[in-house]
Every structure is written in C-alpha cells, then in structure tokens.
Amino acid sequence: MKAIPEGQYVKHYRYGLGVVTESDTRQTSIDFDLHGLKRFVTTLMVVELSNLTPPPRVRAKHGAKVYARLESKKPGGKAASGEAKESL
C-alpha cells in the first residue's frame, strides 16, 4: 500500500474511523475517534478509504485542578507552598 494523504478519513476493522495524521512508505499514523493515535507499518495495514468527512476535533477543556497546578508552578506559587511546609 502507498502512503495515504494527510487528513484522509479511513476505517480500520478493529479501531473504527480515524484521520491520517502522517503517512509515508514505511509508517502511517492514524488518530482514531475512539482509540486515539495508532501507528502502523504502511505495507501491512488494512484500511478502507472513507468518503465521509471527519467530525471536528474538540480540544480538551482544562478544569480548575489543572489551572491551580499551573499557578503553583509560577515563581510566586512555589515560595508560598514552601513557607507553608516550614511552618508545620
């Protein structure tokens, strides 16, 4: 099998539908809707080209915990947490 163009929507018998993220004669990476990114040997993989359009990719939304952790990594945030440990 030849390289598949990036952005092509494909169907795999096991992982379902996905979008080709990169492909050459040796290796192909596909980002599947339900199973995430998988890599295949291009000459061995079995996929069907789909004429459907891929759904829009939604970026993950960060919750309050992620923002709190990012705040603690700032220079002022580390000093405040260090002072609290010393007082214990």
DSSP file (Angstrom, degrees, kcal/mol; ACC not computed):
  #  RESIDUE AA STRUCTURE BP1 BP2  ACC     N-H-->O    O-->H-N    N-H-->O    O-->H-N    TCO  KAPPA ALPHA  PHI   PSI    X-CA   Y-CA   Z-CA
    1    1 A M              0   0    0      0, 0.0     3,-0.1     0, 0.0     2,-0.1   0.000 360.0 360.0 360.0 140.6    0.0    0.0    0.0
    2    2 A K        -     0   0    0      1,-0.2    22,-0.1    41,-0.1    23,-0.0  -0.324 360.0 -71.7 -84.3 170.9    1.2    3.5   -0.8
    3    3 A A        -     0   0    0     20,-0.1    -1,-0.2    -2,-0.1    22,-0.1  -0.330  47.9-134.1 -61.0 143.9    1.3    6.5    1.5
    4    4 A I        -     0   0    0     20,-0.2     3,-0.1    -3,-0.1    -1,-0.1  -0.831  26.9-103.4-101.8 139.5   -2.2    7.9    2.3
    5    5 A P    >   -     0   0    0      0, 0.0     3,-1.6     0, 0.0    15,-0.2  -0.320  41.5-101.2 -64.2 143.8   -2.6   11.7    2.1
    6    6 A E  T 3  S+     0   0    0      1,-0.2    15,-0.2    17,-0.1     3,-0.1  -0.358 107.9  30.3 -62.8 141.6   -2.8   13.5    5.5
    7    7 A G  T 3  S+     0   0    0     13,-3.1    -1,-0.2     1,-0.3     2,-0.2   0.327  83.6 141.2  90.7  -7.5   -6.3   14.4    6.5
    8    8 A Q    <   -     0   0    0     -3,-1.6    12,-2.4    12,-0.2     2,-0.5  -0.501  50.5-132.4 -69.6 134.1   -7.8   11.4    4.8
    9    9 A Y  E     +A   19   0A   0     41,-0.4    41,-2.7    43,-0.3     2,-0.3  -0.779  34.3 177.5 -87.9 126.8  -10.7    9.7    6.8
   10   10 A V  E     -AB  18  49A   0      8,-3.0     8,-2.3    -2,-0.5     2,-0.5  -0.850  25.6-135.2-129.9 163.4  -10.2    5.9    6.9
   11   11 A K  E     -AB  17  48A   0     37,-2.6    37,-2.6    -2,-0.3     2,-0.4  -0.986  15.4-164.2-122.7 126.9  -11.9    2.9    8.5
   12   12 A H  E  >  -AB  16  47A   0      4,-2.9     4,-1.6    -2,-0.5    35,-0.1  -0.863  25.7-127.6-107.6 143.7  -10.0    0.2   10.3
   13   13 A Y  T  4 S+     0   0    0     33,-0.6    -1,-0.1    -2,-0.4    34,-0.1   0.786 106.0  26.0 -62.0 -28.6  -11.6   -3.2   11.0
   14   14 A R  T  4 S+     0   0    0      2,-0.1    -1,-0.2     1,-0.0    -3,-0.0   0.826 128.7  36.2-103.4 -40.9  -10.6   -3.0   14.7
   15   15 A Y  T  4 S-     0   0    0      1,-0.3    19,-0.4    20,-0.0    20,-0.3   0.543  93.0-144.6 -97.2  -8.7  -10.3    0.7   15.7
   16   16 A G  E  <  +A   12   0A   0     -4,-1.6    -4,-2.9    17,-0.1    -1,-0.3  -0.559  53.0   1.4  85.4-145.0  -13.1    2.2   13.6
   17   17 A L  E     +A   11   0A   0     -6,-0.2    16,-2.5    -2,-0.2    17,-0.4  -0.565  69.0 152.6 -88.1 144.8  -12.9    5.6   11.9
   18   18 A G  E     -AC  10  32A   0     -8,-2.3    -8,-3.0    14,-0.3     2,-0.4  -0.983  39.5-110.2-161.8 168.3   -9.9    7.9   12.1
   19   19 A V  E     -AC   9  31A   0     12,-2.2    12,-3.0    -2,-0.3     2,-0.4  -0.904  31.8-121.0-109.7 132.0   -7.9   10.6   10.4
   20   20 A V  E     + C   0  30A   0    -12,-2.4   -13,-3.1    -2,-0.4    10,-0.3  -0.587  28.8 179.8 -70.9 121.9   -4.5   10.0    8.9
   21   21 A T  E     -     0   0A   0      8,-2.4     2,-0.3    -2,-0.4    -1,-0.2   0.789  68.1  -6.4 -95.7 -33.4   -2.1   12.4   10.6
   22   22 A E  E     + C   0  29A   0      7,-1.3     7,-3.2   -17,-0.1    -1,-0.4  -0.960  65.0 177.0-159.1 149.0    1.1   11.4    8.7
   23   23 A S  E     + C   0  28A   0     -2,-0.3     2,-0.2     5,-0.2     5,-0.2  -0.980   7.9 156.7-155.9 137.0    2.0    8.7    6.2
   24   24 A D        -     0   0    0      3,-1.9   -20,-0.2    -2,-0.3    18,-0.1  -0.775  61.1 -78.3-141.7-169.7    5.0    7.6    4.2
   25   25 A T  S    S+     0   0    0     -2,-0.2    18,-0.3     1,-0.2     3,-0.1   0.705 127.1  36.4 -71.0 -18.1    6.0    4.3    2.5
   26   26 A R  S    S+     0   0    0      1,-0.3    16,-1.4    16,-0.1     2,-0.3   0.851 122.2  17.4 -99.2 -43.1    7.2    2.9    5.8
   27   27 A Q  E     - D   0  41A   0     14,-0.3    -3,-1.9    15,-0.1     2,-0.4  -0.976  52.8-164.2-141.5 144.1    4.9    4.1    8.6
   28   28 A T  E     -CD  23  40A   0     12,-2.6    12,-2.8    -2,-0.3     2,-0.5  -0.997   7.8-156.8-130.9 132.8    1.4    5.6    8.9
   29   29 A S  E     -CD  22  39A   0     -7,-3.2    -8,-2.4    -2,-0.4    -7,-1.3  -0.926  12.0-173.9-109.3 132.0   -0.1    7.3   11.9
   30   30 A I  E     -CD  20  38A   0      8,-2.9     8,-2.7    -2,-0.5     2,-0.9  -0.991  18.8-147.2-128.6 131.1   -3.9    7.5   12.3
   31   31 A D  E     -CD  19  37A   0    -12,-3.0   -12,-2.2    -2,-0.4     6,-0.3  -0.849  25.0-154.3 -97.4 103.2   -5.8    9.4   15.0
   32   32 A F  E  >  -CD  18  36A   0      4,-2.9     4,-1.3    -2,-0.9   -14,-0.3  -0.494  18.1-127.0 -82.7 148.1   -8.9    7.3   15.7
   33   33 A D  T  4 S+     0   0    0    -16,-2.5   -15,-0.1     1,-0.2    -1,-0.1   0.881 105.4  17.9 -60.3 -41.9  -12.1    8.8   17.0
   34   34 A L  T  4 S+     0   0    0    -19,-0.4    -1,-0.2   -17,-0.4   -18,-0.1   0.618 131.0  41.7-107.6 -16.1  -12.4    6.4   20.0
   35   35 A H  T  4 S-     0   0    0      1,-0.3    -2,-0.2   -20,-0.3    -1,-0.1   0.410  93.1-136.7-117.8   0.4   -9.0    4.8   20.4
   36   36 A G  E  <  -D   32   0A   0     -4,-1.3    -4,-2.9    -5,-0.0     2,-0.3  -0.317  55.6  -7.8  78.6-160.9   -6.5    7.7   19.9
   37   37 A L  E     +D   31   0A   0     -6,-0.3     2,-0.3    -4,-0.1    -6,-0.2  -0.565  63.2 175.9 -80.7 129.7   -3.3    7.8   17.9
   38   38 A K  E     -D   30   0A   0     -8,-2.7    -8,-2.9    -2,-0.3     2,-0.4  -0.971  17.9-145.1-131.1 147.2   -2.1    4.5   16.5
   39   39 A R  E     -D   29   0A   0     -2,-0.3     2,-0.3   -10,-0.2   -10,-0.2  -0.917  18.3-175.9-115.0 141.7    0.9    3.8   14.2
   40   40 A F  E     -D   28   0A   0    -12,-2.8   -12,-2.6    -2,-0.4     2,-0.6  -0.931  35.9-108.3-132.3 153.8    1.0    1.1   11.5
   41   41 A V  E >>  -D   27   0A   0     -2,-0.3     4,-1.7   -14,-0.2     3,-1.4  -0.771  36.2-139.7 -77.0 120.7    3.5   -0.4    9.1
   42   42 A T  T 34 S+     0   0    0    -16,-1.4     3,-0.2    -2,-0.6    -1,-0.2   0.855  97.0  51.3 -56.7 -41.9    2.1    1.1    5.9
   43   43 A T  T 34 S+     0   0    0    -17,-0.3    -1,-0.3   -18,-0.3   -16,-0.1   0.715 116.9  40.4 -71.6 -18.6    2.7   -2.1    3.8
   44   44 A L  T <4 S+     0   0    0     -3,-1.4    -1,-0.2   -43,-0.1    -2,-0.2   0.634  89.5 103.8-103.6 -16.7    0.9   -4.3    6.3
   45   45 A M     <  -     0   0    0     -4,-1.7     2,-0.5    -3,-0.2    -5,-0.0  -0.342  54.9-151.4 -74.2 149.5   -2.1   -2.2    7.4
   46   46 A V        +     0   0    0     -2,-0.0   -33,-0.6     2,-0.0     2,-0.3  -0.940  32.1 147.4-122.5 107.2   -5.6   -2.9    6.2
   47   47 A V  E     -B   12   0A   0     -2,-0.5     2,-0.4   -35,-0.1   -35,-0.2  -0.949  38.6-133.8-135.7 157.0   -7.8    0.2    6.0
   48   48 A E  E     -B   11   0A   0    -37,-2.6   -37,-2.6    -2,-0.3     2,-0.3  -0.933  26.5-121.3-108.7 134.8  -10.7    1.3    3.8
   49   49 A L  E     -B   10   0A   0     -2,-0.4     2,-0.4   -39,-0.2   -39,-0.2  -0.580  30.4-144.7 -71.8 134.8  -10.7    4.9    2.5
   50   50 A S        -     0   0    0    -41,-2.7   -41,-0.4    -2,-0.3    -1,-0.0  -0.818  17.0-156.2-105.6 142.1  -13.9    6.6    3.7
   51   51 A N        +     0   0    0     -2,-0.4    -1,-0.1   -43,-0.1     2,-0.1   0.404  67.5 102.8 -93.1   2.3  -15.8    9.2    1.7
   52   52 A L  S    S-     0   0    0    -43,-0.1   -43,-0.3     1,-0.1    -2,-0.1  -0.394  77.6-114.8 -76.7 160.0  -17.3   10.7    4.9
   53   53 A T        -     0   0    0     -2,-0.1    -2,-0.1   -45,-0.1    -1,-0.1  -0.824  33.3-112.3 -95.9 137.7  -16.0   13.9    6.3
   54   54 A P        -     0   0    0      0, 0.0     3,-0.1     0, 0.0    -1,-0.0  -0.340  33.6-107.3 -67.3 147.8  -14.3   13.6    9.7
   55   55 A P        -     0   0    0      0, 0.0     2,-0.1     0, 0.0     0, 0.0  -0.371  46.2 -87.9 -69.4 155.0  -16.0   15.2   12.7
   56   56 A P        -     0   0    0      0, 0.0     2,-0.4     0, 0.0     0, 0.0  -0.395  44.0-117.4 -64.6 139.6  -14.4   18.4   14.0
   57   57 A R        -     0   0    0     -3,-0.1     2,-0.5    -2,-0.1   -24,-0.0  -0.633  25.3-149.8 -80.2 132.2  -11.8   17.8   16.6
   58   58 A V        -     0   0    0     -2,-0.4     2,-0.2     3,-0.0     3,-0.1  -0.896  11.1-132.4-105.6 127.7  -12.6   19.2   20.0
   59   59 A R        -     0   0    0     -2,-0.5     2,-0.1     1,-0.1     0, 0.0  -0.506  32.2-100.7 -75.7 146.1   -9.8   20.3   22.3
   60   60 A A        -     0   0    0     -2,-0.2     2,-0.5     1,-0.1    -1,-0.1  -0.380  32.1-130.7 -65.9 142.3   -9.9   19.2   25.9
   61   61 A K        -     0   0    0     -2,-0.1     2,-0.4    -3,-0.1    -1,-0.1  -0.817  18.9-131.4 -96.0 134.4  -11.1   21.7   28.4
   62   62 A H        -     0   0    0     -2,-0.5     2,-0.1     1,-0.1    -1,-0.0  -0.673  19.4-143.4 -87.8 137.1   -9.0   22.1   31.5
   63   63 A G     >  -     0   0    0     -2,-0.4     4,-1.6     1,-0.1     3,-0.4  -0.221  34.8 -87.9 -88.0-177.6  -10.7   22.1   34.8
   64   64 A A  H  > S+     0   0    0      1,-0.2     4,-2.4     2,-0.2     5,-0.2   0.817 123.3  61.1 -62.4 -33.0   -9.9   24.1   37.9
   65   65 A K  H  > S+     0   0    0      2,-0.2     4,-2.2     1,-0.2    -1,-0.2   0.902 103.8  48.7 -63.1 -41.4   -7.3   21.5   39.1
   66   66 A V  H  > S+     0   0    0     -3,-0.4     4,-2.2     1,-0.2    -1,-0.2   0.927 112.6  47.5 -65.5 -44.5   -5.2   22.0   36.0
   67   67 A Y  H  X S+     0   0    0     -4,-1.6     4,-2.1     1,-0.2    -1,-0.2   0.883 111.1  51.8 -65.0 -37.4   -5.2   25.8   36.4
   68   68 A A  H  X S+     0   0    0     -4,-2.4     4,-1.8     2,-0.2    -1,-0.2   0.902 109.9  49.3 -64.3 -40.5   -4.4   25.5   40.1
   69   69 A R  H  X S+     0   0    0     -4,-2.2     4,-0.8     1,-0.2    -2,-0.2   0.889 110.4  50.7 -66.1 -38.9   -1.4   23.3   39.3
   70   70 A L  H >< S+     0   0    0     -4,-2.2     3,-0.5     1,-0.2     4,-0.4   0.885 108.7  52.0 -66.4 -37.9   -0.2   25.7   36.7
   71   71 A E  H >< S+     0   0    0     -4,-2.1     3,-1.2     1,-0.2     6,-0.4   0.882 105.2  55.6 -64.1 -38.3   -0.5   28.6   39.2
   72   72 A S  H 3< S+     0   0    0     -4,-1.8    -1,-0.2     1,-0.3    -2,-0.2   0.718 100.1  60.8 -69.5 -19.7    1.6   26.7   41.7
   73   73 A K  T << S+     0   0    0     -4,-0.8    -1,-0.3    -3,-0.5    -2,-0.2   0.603  82.7 100.6 -82.9 -11.2    4.4   26.3   39.2
   74   74 A K  S X> S-     0   0    0     -3,-1.2     4,-1.7    -4,-0.4     3,-0.6  -0.397  91.2-108.0 -69.8 153.8    4.8   30.1   38.9
   75   75 A P  H 3> S+     0   0    0      0, 0.0     4,-1.2     0, 0.0    -1,-0.1   0.860 120.0  47.2 -53.0 -41.3    7.8   31.5   40.9
   76   76 A G  H 3> S+     0   0    0      1,-0.2     4,-1.5     2,-0.2    -4,-0.1   0.831 108.1  57.0 -69.8 -31.9    5.5   33.1   43.5
   77   77 A G  H <> S+     0   0    0     -3,-0.6     4,-1.6    -6,-0.4    -1,-0.2   0.862 104.4  50.3 -69.8 -37.4    3.4   30.0   43.9
   78   78 A K  H  X S+     0   0    0     -4,-1.7     4,-2.0     2,-0.2    -1,-0.2   0.881 108.3  52.2 -69.7 -38.0    6.3   27.7   44.8
   79   79 A A  H  X S+     0   0    0     -4,-1.2     4,-2.1     1,-0.2    -1,-0.2   0.903 108.4  51.4 -65.2 -40.4    7.6   30.1   47.5
   80   80 A A  H  X S+     0   0    0     -4,-1.5     4,-1.5     1,-0.2    -1,-0.2   0.900 111.3  46.6 -65.3 -40.4    4.2   30.2   49.1
   81   81 A S  H  X S+     0   0    0     -4,-1.6     4,-1.4     1,-0.2    -1,-0.2   0.845 110.8  53.6 -72.0 -31.8    3.9   26.4   49.3
   82   82 A G  H  X S+     0   0    0     -4,-2.0     4,-1.6     2,-0.2    -2,-0.2   0.882 107.0  51.2 -67.5 -38.9    7.5   26.2   50.7
   83   83 A E  H  X S+     0   0    0     -4,-2.1     4,-1.5     1,-0.2    -1,-0.2   0.871 106.2  55.0 -65.8 -37.0    6.7   28.6   53.5
   84   84 A A  H  X S+     0   0    0     -4,-1.5     4,-0.6     1,-0.2    -1,-0.2   0.876 107.3  50.1 -65.5 -36.3    3.6   26.6   54.5
   85   85 A K  H >< S+     0   0    0     -4,-1.4     3,-0.6     1,-0.2    -1,-0.2   0.864 107.5  54.0 -68.8 -36.3    5.7   23.4   54.8
   86   86 A E  H 3< S+     0   0    0     -4,-1.6    -1,-0.2     1,-0.2    -2,-0.2   0.838 103.0  56.1 -68.6 -32.0    8.3   25.1   57.0
   87   87 A S  H 3<        0   0    0     -4,-1.5    -1,-0.2     1,-0.3    -2,-0.2   0.685 360.0 360.0 -75.3 -16.3    5.6   26.3   59.5
   88   88 A L    <<        0   0    0     -3,-0.6    -1,-0.3    -4,-0.6    -2,-0.2   0.478 360.0 360.0 -79.3 360.0    4.4   22.8   60.1
